[in-house]
Structures are given as C-alpha cells and as structure tokens.
Amino acid sequence: MTISAFSRYRAEWYSGPTAARRDILAGMVGTFALIPEVIAFSFVAGIDPEVGLFASFVIGIVIAFAGGRPAMISGAAGSVALVAAALVHAHGLQYLLVATILAGMLQIAFGLAKLDVLMRFVSRSVHAGFVNALAILIFSAQVPQMVGVSWQAYAMIAGGLAIIYLVPRISSAIPSPLICIVVLTAIAMWFPMPLKTVGDLGRLPDSLPSFGLPDVPLSWDTLRIVAPYALAMAAVGLLESMLTANVVDEMTETRSSKARECTGLGLANIAAGAFGGIAGCGMIGQTVGNVRYGGTGRLSTMVAGVFLLVVMVPLRPWVAQVPVAALVAIMIMVSISTFSWGSLRDLVRHPKVSSVVMLATVVVTVATHDLSLGVGVGVLLSGVFFAWKVTRMMDVVVDYDAASDTRVYSVTGQVFFASADIFADRFDLREEAKHVRIDLTGAHLWDVTAVGVLDDVVAKLRRHGAVVEVVGLNQASAVLVDRHAPLMRDLAA
C-alpha cells in the first residue's frame, strides 16, 4: 500500500472527533435497523436467528476493514437468504456453511480478476427486473405464515404495518420497524394470544460465535451438492452489494473500489461460514439509513456489526418473545419498498425490448427462485436485442460508374458476427463490372467473423475476374485485416 493510499485508508477510519461521533451514532442506529431484518431473513432462509446474527456480526467486522466502500453496511440478509433456503431445506445447515465458504472464495476470485467490470453489462431493465423479482420472492416467502393462523395474527400484522408506515410521519429518530417489534412484543406479552414467536423459530445467541469447520464429508458429492448454490449465492451477493455501493457513491458523490468490495465480501463470507454463519451481502436499506444518519466512514460499519452482538446477547429473553407477525409485517414493508413501482409505468413508456428484458428477468427468477439465473437470462436477452439493433444500423449502398466500369459498395455501420451475413448478402458475387471498390470509410470491423466474411467476398469477386479495391479502413479495422486476412494486405488502402 502506497503512502497516499494508506493516508486515504486511515482517513476512512478517522477524520476527526466530530465525524467519529457521527459514525458511532449512525452505526448504532444501523444496528437497530439491522436486527429485525436479519431475524426476518433468517426465518426466510429456514435457519436459526443466531446463524444470521452471528454472520452479520462477523461480516460487519471483516467488511469494515477489507471492503471497498466506506459507510456500507453488509449483513446476512437480502437475496442471499432466498437462495440459501432451498439448500437448507434439502441438506441442512452444515452444507449451507460449506456453500458460504465456497461462495466467499468465488467472490475473492471475482474481485482479484477485476470482473466487477461485468456489472456494466447489467442494463437498467435487468436491474429493475432483479429488484422486482426480489420483492415478489420476499412477499411470497411470507404467505405460509399468513395461512391457517388466528385472527389475532392478522390483526398484529395489520397493526405492525400501520406502525411502520405511520410513525415516520411523526418522527424518524428511531427506525419504525424497531418500534413495530417493541410495540407488538409488548402487546403479545401483556395480552397472551395464540401467536408464534421468534423463540419458536430456533435458538438465539447467548454467547460469542466460535470458530469451527462445517461437519460434512470432504468429497466430490459434497462439492456437487453445494457448488450450484455457492455460485448463485456469490452472484446475487455481489450483484446486490454492487448495487448498494453504486447508491452510496451517488449519495456521497464519491467513488469506491468495486473490485475491493468483491474481495472484501468474499473474505467476510469465508469468515462467516467458519464461525457458523450464513453468507451475506450489502444491505441497501440499512446502508442508506447509515449515510443519512451521518455515517461516512468505516467506523460506522464496524460499530453496526459489534453493537449487534452487544445488544442481542443481553436482550435474548426479550427478543425470543417477538411475535412472528411483527417480522411478517416488516418483510411485507421490505417487499413493497423494494419493488420498483415506476417500472410498471415504464412498461408502456420504454421501448418494448426493454420491457421484455425486465419481464423475462422477473418471470425466470420467480419461476426458478434463482436470482442469478434470472439476471443471466436478462443480460443474455439484453445482448441479443442490442446485437439485433446494431445489425439494423448497418447498410451497404451500391453505385455504378459506367465511365470506368466500376461498381462501388459503400458500407456504413458496424460489421461483426451478427451482421456479417447481412453484409455478405449485399454483394453480387457474379459481378460483371471489371472493377469493384469496397468503401469502408463509414464502417468498422469488430471481429474475426467480419474480417473473414470480407475476405471471402473479395476472394469470390476476384475468382469471377473482378479487380477488387478495399478503401477506407480505419486503424483498428486495418489491424484486424492485417492479422487475420493477409491476402488482403495488398488490397487495403
């Protein structure tokens, strides 16, 4: 690390007592916003709350040091929990821990290879489809908790939603989801009623997490089981973290290292798996709240993680009494706020291909419950539609000069694998003119397919007796021709 980089890193931790105080207070508020969502997503993933809480504590500590985006809060929640649910249901917690460690390794490799640039290929339509599918999956995960329950449970859910949405109109000093949990828990304790509680979902932490490797056979069968889930967890975790980092970049008008955020998240997830926790990712809601409450440095990230366990262990008996209805209300709020409602209006305003990409991302994700597969389909469709659009932008205009008996083919646009066949079809290979000029002044050759087609056209024209001249090659196209079509060197000018 250079001296300037070290100074910048030190400033990200401490830039004065005022900033440090804001970071500490913002991190503490972020903890209270973190608790209900981590417990709720642990419930969605089918694991004990302590697994998610331990993971969030470990991830918060590691990402504070190794992450690439100061003031960003990461934890065991979000889309990763949805991916993990199927693995937990089929094979249990220990296989989830293996998948968590493997996902972390994949994320480190992703960051070291600087593959964060691939995020540039995720279009706005795919982003919208991703968040919409995530919102739908979050809501659908709550449906089983709203079927076959008592009327008191419905009343508590409705009351929780009222608190979550009405309290911020009065004051935003304390996160309304936290108030929802406190109020509904107090009502459930004072007026006993048939309600499922957090204590019924599984164990809560009563001590610090301890190091231990997953208890699974070290075999190819284990790798075969966990690898697809690990890849999906790594992909959706990186995607959500990158989206969160972009949001903070825009809010703070600063830039962050996305590659470092990838490797930092990978290290955090390996540590989480080694300490008995689930994989995590950047949390958009908590991160935005942290920044709005004044958190700008790495200290706020670390405080959010440390204070999480400090609060949870002594308050364990009370947290166990939290009704599941409160968590359902919170997750309904999360799903509503996550959904991009403006995208519904954009369906009729945006080009049809953009709407198709967004809808395809949503449909595939919801149908498969695999966010990475949905994003993959969306990116693939975006690429296909882009290639189709660029193909239509290529044109070949044909002109004939009788005085010199010369046929001129003026090419404009982009010539690459998707437009190469159209390019070739525009030439009359049984040309009767003695001279043929192919003018590429307004065109660009992108790949070996384009060069190969041009080479074939020239060769066939020459076999039919035409004198062929290729003019107007730009520098990049000329380099391709020189490397992959040596027979045309004497023709290109």
N, C-alpha and C positions, 0 to 999 in steps of 0.2 A: 504494500500500500504506500503510495507516494505521500509526501508531507502535506500537499494540498488536499488529497483525498482523506487523509487522517484528520486534518483540521475540520473538513466538512462533516465527517462522521461524528467527531466529538461535538460539533455544534448541533447535530441532530439529536444528541442526548441532552445537552445542557447549553442553553444560550442565555442564561440569566435567571435570577430568582423568580422574577415575575412569570416568565414562560414556564419554569419548572412547576410553580404552584398551579398554573392553569393546566398543565399536563397531568398532574396528580389528581386534581379535582375532576377533570374530564374523564380520566381513566376510571375513577371510582364510579362516576355516573354510567360509564360504558359497561362496567361490571353488572350493575343492576339491570341494565337493558339486555345484557348477555344471558343472565341466569334463566329467565323464563323461556327464551328461545332455545337454549341448549337443552334444557329439560324436555321441552316440547319436541325437538327434533330427535332426541334420544328415544323418545316414545315412538316417533315415526319410524325410526330405524329398527325398533324392536330390541333395544339394549337397555340395560340398567342405566338410570340417570348418572350414576357415578362414573360410568365409562365415558360419557360425553363431557362431564365436568372435569375429570382428570385430564382428558385430551385437551380441552380448552385451556386449562392451566399450563400444561406443558407447551402447547403450541404458542400461547401468548408470550412465554418466556423466550423460547427459541427464536420466534419470528421477530421479536423486538431487537435482537442482536444481528440476525442474519438476513432479515427481509430487505427489500429494495425500496419500500415506500413507508417513510415515517408517518406516524399517526394512524396507520391502518390496523384495524382490529381483526384478527382471524380467530376462528374457533370451530368446534365440532358441530356445525350446523349447516343448513343450506342444502344444495343439490346433492352433495356427497352422501348425506344421510339417506336420501331416496335410493341411491344406487346400492348402498350397503344393506338395505332392508332385505333384499332378495337373498343375499349371501348368508345373512344371519339366520333367516328363516330356514334355509336349506341345509346349512352346515354348522351353524353355531358361532359363538363369539371368537373362539381361538382362530378359526380360519379368517375371520374378519381382521384380526390383528396382523396375520401374515399378509393379507391383502393391503393393509395400511402401510406396512413397511415397504412392500414392493412398489406401491403407488408412490411413496416418497422417493425411492430410487429412480423411478421413471421420471419424476419431476426434476430431480437433480440433473439427470442426463439431458432432459429437455432444455434446462437453463444453460448448462455448460455448452451445449451445441448451438446456443443462441437462436433456438427455434421459436422464441417468443415473437419473431417477425411474422410467423404464420398467422398471428392474430389479425394481420392486415387483410387476410383473405376472408375473414368473417364479416360479411356485409351487415348493414343496419337491419335488413329484413331478417337475417338469421338471428341477430341479437334479439329482435322483437319476438320472434318465434320461440327462442330459448326461454326468455323470461315468462312468456305466456304459458308455455308448457310447464315450466317450473311451478307457476301459480296454480295451474289446474291439478298437478300431481299433489301439491301440498294440501289443497282442499279435499281431493278425493281420499287422501290418507286419513282425513278426519271423519269421513262418512261412517265407518264402522263404530265410532264412538258416539254417533248420534242415532244409531238404530237399536231399538229394543231397550232404551233407557227410560228412567222415570221422568214424569213431567217436571220434577224439581231440577233435573239435569238440563232440560231445555230452558227452564227459567233462568238458571245460573249462566248458561251460555249467552242468552239474550242480555242479561244484566252485565256480564263481562264485556260484551260488545258495546253496550251503552257507555260503560265507564271508559273504555279505550278511546272512543270517538268523542265523547263529550268533555272529559276532563281537560284535554289540551286547549279547549276554548276558554277555560278559566285560568289555567296555569300550566306551563310546560317545565317547571322546575324539577319535577320528578317524572320519569317516564310513566305514561299511563298504563302500559302493560304490567309494571310493577305494582301500581295501585290496584289494578284489577286482581292480581294474585292476592294481595294483602286483604282486600275487602271480601272477596269470595271465600278465602280461607277462614276469615273471622266469622262470616255468616255460617259456614259449614260446621265450625267448632261450637258456636253458640246454639245453633238450631240443628241438631243431628237429623240427617236425612239420608236416604239411600243414594249415595254418590261414591263413585270410585275416586281414590286419591292417588297422589304420586307415590306414596308408600306402597300401594298395591302394584305399582308397575315394576318395582325392583329396588335394589339396595341403593342408598345414598352414601356418599363418602363420609367416613368417620375418622380418617387419618390421611396422611400424605401418601401419594402414589408411590409404589415401589417398583424397581426395575425387575424385569423378568421376560424371558423369551417365550413366544407362543408355544403351547403344548400341542404340537401337531407333528405327524411323521414328516421327516425331510425326504420327500420322494417326488418323482415326476407327477404322480397322481395329484399330490397337493398343489404343485405348480399349475397343473392343468385346470384344477378347480378354481384357484384364486386369480390366475392371470387375467381372464376377461374382466373380472370385477375390478382388479387393480388398475387395469388400463382405463376403464370407464371412470373410476374414482379420480385417477390422475388427470384425465382430460377435463372432466367437469369442474374439478377443483381449480385447475389452472385457469379455465375459462372464467369462472366466477371471480377469482382473485384478480385477473387482468381487467375485467370489467370494473371491479371495485377500485383498483389502482387508477384507472382512467378517470373515474368520477372524482377521486381526491385530487388528481392532477389538475382537473378543470376548476375545482372549488378553490384550491390554494394557488392556482396559476404557477405551479412548479412542475418539474419533470422528475420522474423516478426511473430506476433501473428495473425494467420488466424481467430481464434475464436473471438478475439477482433475486428478484421476488420469487421466480420459479425455483431456483436452488434453495432459497431460504425456506419456502413452503415445503420442499422435499425433505430438508433436514428436520423441520418441525414435525412432519408426519412420521418420519422414521422414529424420532424420539417419542412421539405419542403412542405409536404401536408398541415400542419397547417398554413403555410404562402402563400398558393395559388400556390404551385409549383408541378411539376411532379417528380416522383421518378427518381433516378439516380444510377450511379454505377461508378466503376473505369474506367478511360479512358486511354487506352493503349498508344495511340499516344502522348497525352499531358503529361502523366507521364514520358514516355521515354525522351521526349524533356526536361522536367524539370530536370531530372537527368543529361542529357548530358550538359545542360547549367550550372550545378554546384549545383543544389538544392539537398540537402541531409537531411534536417530537416523538422519538422512540420511547421516552419515559412513559407517555400515556398508554402505549401499547403494553409495556411490561406491567404497569400498575393494574390495568384491566385484567391481566392473567393472574397476578399474585393475589389481588384483592378478592378474586372469585373464590379461591380456596379458603382464604381467611374468613370470608362471610359464610361459606357453605358449611364448614365443619362445626362451628358452634351453634349454627341455626338449624342443624339437621332435624331435630324433632319437630320443628315448626314447618320446615319445607315438606316433610313427609305428609303433612295434613293438607297440602294444597290439593284442591279438587281437580280432577282431570278436565272438568268442564271449563276451568279457567285457561288451561293450556289449549283446549279446542278453540276457545274464543280468540286467543292470541294468534293461533295458526290461521284462523279464518281471516283475521285482520292482515296477517302477513301475506296471505294469498291474494287478498283484494288489493293491497298496496303494491304487490309485486307485478300484478297483471298490467300490461301496457294498454290501458283503455284507449289511448289515442290511436293505437294500431287498428282498431275497429273502424274508425273514421278514415284511416289511411287506405283501407281496403278498396274504397271507391275513388280515392284521390290519387293514389300512387299507380304506376304502371302495373298492368296485370301480371307480368312476370315476377315483380317484387312481391305482390300479394300471394302468388303461387308458392314462392320460396318460403314466405312466412308461414302459410298454412301447412305446407308439407312438413316443415320443421316441427310444428305443433302436433300434427297428426301422428307422425312417426314416433315422436317422443312419448306421447300419451299412450299410443298403442303398445309400445315395447317397454315403457318405463325406463328407457335408456336415453339419458340426455345427450351423451356423446354420439350415439347413433343418429339422433335427430339432428344435431348440429352438423354431423358429417354429411347427411343427406342434403341439408340446406346449403352447405358450402359447395357440394357437387352440383346441385341444380344451379346455383349462382354462377359457377364456372361454365356450365353448359349454355345457359342463357346469354352469358357475356360473349362466349365464343360465337354463338349464333348471331348476336347483334353486330359483332365486329365483322363477321363474314359478309353481312349485308352491306357493309360500308366499303367493300372492295369493288372496283369497277374496271372494266377494260373497254376503251374506246378505240374503234378501228377506223383508219383513214387510208385512202389510196391516192398516190401521186402518179398520175399517168405519164407525166413527162419523163420521170426517172424509173418508172415501173417499180415503185417501192410501196410496200404495204407497211403502215406504221401502226403498231399496237401500243397505245398509251395506257399504262397501268397506274391506278391510284388506289391508295388504301393499304391495308395490312395483309400480307400473304404469309400464312402459317398453316399448320396441319389441317385446320378446319376449313380453310378457304382455298387450299391448294388445288383440289379437284375442280372447283368452280373456275379457278384461274386457267387451268389446262383446257377446260371445255370451251373457252372463248377463242381459242386458236384454230384456224383452218389448217390442219396438218398437211393437206394436199394443196398447199399454196401454189398458185400459178404465177404469181409475181416473181421476178428474178431476185429482187432484194426485199428483205424483211428487217425492219428496225423495231426492236422491243425497247420502249422508253420507260424506264423505271424511276424517273425523276420524282414522281409523286407517290412512290410506293416504298415499302420497307419489307425486307425478307427477314423473318423472325427465327426460322429453324431449318434443320437439315431437310425436312419434308418440302419446304418451299424451294430450297435450292435444288433438291432432287427433281422436282417437277419442272422447274425452269430448265434444268439440264436436259431432261427428256424431251421437252418441247423443242429446244434448239437442235438436238441430235436428229429428231424426226424431220424437222424442216430441212435440215442440211441433206438428209438422205433423199429428199424429193427435189434436190437441185437448187434450193434457195440459198442465197448468200445472206447470212444472218449477222446482224449487228445488235449488241446489247449496250445501251447507253443509260446514263443517269443513276447508276448505283451509288447509294450513299456509302460512307466509310464502313459502317457496321455490316451492311449487306455485302460489300465487296470482300470483307474479311471472311465471311461465311463461304462465299463463292470460291475464294482462293483456297480455302481449306478443304472444301467438300466437292468442288466441281472443277478440278484442274484443267479439264479440256476446254473450259470457257474462258480461261485467262486471256487468250488472245482475242476474244470477242468483246470482253467487258471494257468499257471506256468511261 
